[in-house]
Amino acid sequence: MTRDETKKILMVVQAAYSNFNPPDRTVTVDTWYRFLSDYTYDQVDAAVDTYIRSDTSGFAPDIGKVIEKLQTLFMENSLNEMAAWGMVLRAIRNSGYHAEEEFARLPVTVQKAVVSPGQLREWALAEDVDGTWMNVTQSNFMRTYRAVAAREKEMRKLSPEILKLAAGVEERLEVAKNESKNLPMTEKSPEMEERKKTFTPRIQGMLDRLKGSLK
């Protein structure tokens, strides 16, 4: 979406909500453009239209509300946890000898909750004498899947530029980590120390949160 198209969107919002009167129109246009420029004009227009038609609060949408509507209208919906568990159960039945193939058939979000083909194989070979094991496994999977699905939803809200930046810095950290494994414990690589200085506290904090969420 272009900056001029952003102005058109804001004109629609202002026409629908008389209480929408930002003090600085230039800053408002710039801000909306910054956070919504990755979407097409038609997508944002549809999201704003949907909000206006369903709104009962009488207040104009903020950027976060528009992005929520965009997620609902145009992003792939995640399976609910029971449907995801049903897919895992079907995969388990054939994972004694074909775990890799069954794992590959699962949607990516479900794969992240299962973790690996080895986990499918382990579940397939487990003994469920009194039904307790299956109940515990189902509960644990569904809890993990809810967390993964929620994280995926939040990640989809980030712009491609931020995702690319995070991926690039993460890759550099991984390279630095691998290189450090080859150094004696008493030695410090000047190159490694210099590389660490390139990470600002803000980026390091963001990466720590991303790494923690992926565990």
Order of alpha helices (4+ residues) and beta strands (2+ residues): alpha-alpha-alpha-alpha-alpha-alpha-alpha-alpha-alpha-alpha-alpha-alpha
